[in-house]
Amino acid sequence: MKRELSGSGMVIEALRREGVDVIFGYPGGAILPTYDEIYKTGIHHVLARHEQGAIHAAEGYARVSGKPGVCVVTSGPGATNVVTGIADAMMDSLPLVVITGQVASTVIGTDAFQEADMIGITMPITKHNFQVRNVEELPRMIKEAFHIATTGRPGPVLIDLPKDVSLTTGMFDYEKEVNLPGYQPTIVPNRLQIKKVIDSLKEAKKPVILAGAGILHAHAAEELYAFAKEQRIPVVNTLLGLGGFPGDDELFFGMAGMHGTYTANMAIHDSDLLINIGARFDDRLTGNLEFFAPNAKVAHIDIDPAEIGKNIPTEIPVVGCAKQALEMLNEEESQQGDTTAWVTKLTEMKNEFPLWYEEDGETIKPQNLIEMIHEVTNGDAIVTTDVGQHQMWSAQFYRFNKPNRWVTSGGLGTMGFGFPAAIGAQFAEPKSPVVAVLGDAGFQMTAQELSILQELNLPVKIVIVNNASLGMVRQWQQLFHGERYSNSLFPIQPNFTKLAEAYDIKGVRVDHLSDLKNALEEMMAHPGPVLMDIRVAKEENVYPMISPGKGQHQMEGVKPCNES
Ligand SMILES: Cc1ncc(C[n+]2csc(CCOP(=O)(O)OP(=O)(O)O)c2C)c(N)n1
């Protein structure tokens, strides 16, 4: 039914119809009419303290809920403050609808106050962007924005809304269907291609499944499990794919890539059939392409045809949704070769070369910290991280058994992501424990969002892995820059527990290993937010590692079990 509404009224009505239950944002001049509607309608809005906080919260919400995250900000600086988050969502395929205010149509292009060309700026980092020129096209654009953000390969869509358009009234007509002849993602894979994957399994003696975040976006974890188990194929994950296959399963061999497990990387390197499902052969995964999976026939299942063959020559391209592809694979008659010897070999390797760290019984080793967080949360928490060493240790040592518990910035590697993403994750699952594992540096990039925890008493648990440095930078300077620690060691640090106190949040500092377990248990038992400042060994490095330019089989820092 058509009715007359202002542009801003249409925005809120359309969001309501899309089932949006929370908006993350920050007001300002050009978007004020929309904020007026937020006030009048009472739609749930979370006020971040910086637009970057709002957009990362929307990303965390999207990652955990599977629904699009919605972010509303003003023009100019408000809009440019969300650029990093949009690029982050684009790289990690997160569905977002971002609404930016814009100066009035009459002054666009005149360097008007708080004008920034968001269409130009975000063209390469959005799946699509719109500028609304006429109020009557606004409902269609919002409908299309949600459709584009959530279908095919998910991604961020931006709607740039000039102030005068949001004040103008027009007829609101919200179509049920979208009609985009030029955008028709292939969902159902070609049956012949599926058969080729099955046929190649017949000859394969050393098949491996590389499972990426596509499994999670497609809600295909169960289908993947059924496929791998039925065919007895070893599974390795990408960083973003963790949780798509149970971390405790006998067929799971860990995360592959720069800081993955030795076994996962060797499994790919030695494989004769590599089945990539929903991963994009990122350079941090592949290492030097010259040495990548030299003997493998490659099958690549991806919803985005642009990913297939982009980095790695692919014999069997399969375009389509991971869930549909796996369902079709599972329908085919089982024709596998015998993988027993291969699985046994990888299992022996996994036992012989586990992830390791050295304990001295006194200092807190960050790896041990992550293991303890796993223990006190029964492996059930939603874990978000920032970027750096703590991120890699979390990926290595928090074994994810379930999908959508792991929220991290993989493609862009955005410091400042982890804490606000935890806030969004908590909104997605209010009853689940959410632990934000953060570096002492990354936390300082978006620490202002402590205000949200204070205001809403959100029970997010912040664990600062405090090594008093830009740990990952320090590690690279140690290994590749002659130990010249240029601007990576903090001579002074804030008192993080007092910072927590300033926001009426419980802050706890832990220096000794002997106090750690208790402190973490108390953290989880506390009903509200907690900030933990955990002083860890400062010079710990993340191992094993594929150094730049090296192949997956050239990992350093691999230790046999009896030495570790
Ligand atoms: C916005 C941004 N700036 C710079 C970097 C480069 N960078 C990657 S890791 C890192 C150090 C992070 O230090 P910290 O947050 O303390 O985590 P740690 O590595 O010590 O665990 C830096 C500076 C980045 N990834 N993102």
The ligand as an SDF file (V2000), in Angstrom:
LIG
                    3D

 26 27  0  0  0  0  0  0  0  0999 V2000
   44.8660    0.4100   11.4340 C   0  0  0  0  0  0  0  0  0  0  0  0
   46.1410   -0.3870   11.3890 C   0  0  0  0  0  0  0  0  0  0  0  0
   47.3240    0.2430   11.5030 N   0  0  0  0  0  0  0  0  0  0  0  0
   48.4840   -0.4650   11.4580 C   0  0  0  0  0  0  0  0  0  0  0  0
   48.4620   -1.8210   11.3120 C   0  0  0  0  0  0  0  0  0  0  0  0
   49.7570   -2.6140   11.2280 C   0  0  0  0  0  0  0  0  0  0  0  0
   49.8690   -3.5380   12.3800 N   0  0  0  0  0  0  0  0  0  0  0  0
   49.5620   -4.8450   12.2760 C   0  0  0  0  0  0  0  0  0  0  0  0
   49.7090   -5.6600   13.7180 S   0  0  0  0  0  0  0  0  0  0  0  0
   50.2520   -4.2880   14.5040 C   0  0  0  0  0  0  0  0  0  0  0  0
   50.6050   -4.3380   15.9590 C   0  0  0  0  0  0  0  0  0  0  0  0
   49.4250   -4.5730   16.8210 C   0  0  0  0  0  0  0  0  0  0  0  0
   49.7910   -4.4300   18.1600 O   0  0  0  0  0  0  0  0  0  0  0  0
   48.8020   -4.8590   19.3140 P   0  0  0  0  0  0  0  0  0  0  0  0
   47.4480   -4.3270   19.0510 O   0  0  0  0  0  0  0  0  0  0  0  0
   49.3750   -4.5060   20.6420 O   0  0  0  0  0  0  0  0  0  0  0  0
   48.7150   -6.4290   19.1260 O   0  0  0  0  0  0  0  0  0  0  0  0
   49.8830   -7.5380   19.2820 P   0  0  0  0  0  0  0  0  0  0  0  0
   50.4870   -7.7510   17.9410 O   0  0  0  0  0  0  0  0  0  0  0  0
   50.8800   -7.0100   20.2760 O   0  0  0  0  0  0  0  0  0  0  0  0
   49.1700   -8.7390   19.7800 O   0  0  0  0  0  0  0  0  0  0  0  0
   50.3000   -3.2020   13.6300 C   0  0  0  0  0  0  0  0  0  0  0  0
   50.7460   -1.8330   13.9910 C   0  0  0  0  0  0  0  0  0  0  0  0
   47.1940   -2.4260   11.1740 C   0  0  0  0  0  0  0  0  0  0  0  0
   47.0770   -3.7460   10.9730 N   0  0  0  0  0  0  0  0  0  0  0  0
   46.0660   -1.6990   11.2480 N   0  0  0  0  0  0  0  0  0  0  0  0
  1  2  1  0
  2  3  1  0
  2 26  2  0
  3  4  2  0
  4  5  1  0
  5  6  1  0
  5 24  2  0
  6  7  1  0
  7  8  2  0
  7 22  1  0
  8  9  1  0
  9 10  1  0
 10 11  1  0
 10 22  2  0
 11 12  1  0
 12 13  1  0
 13 14  1  0
 14 15  2  0
 14 16  1  0
 14 17  1  0
 17 18  1  0
 18 19  2  0
 18 20  1  0
 18 21  1  0
 22 23  1  0
 24 25  1  0
 24 26  1  0
M  CHG  1   7   1
M  END
$$$$
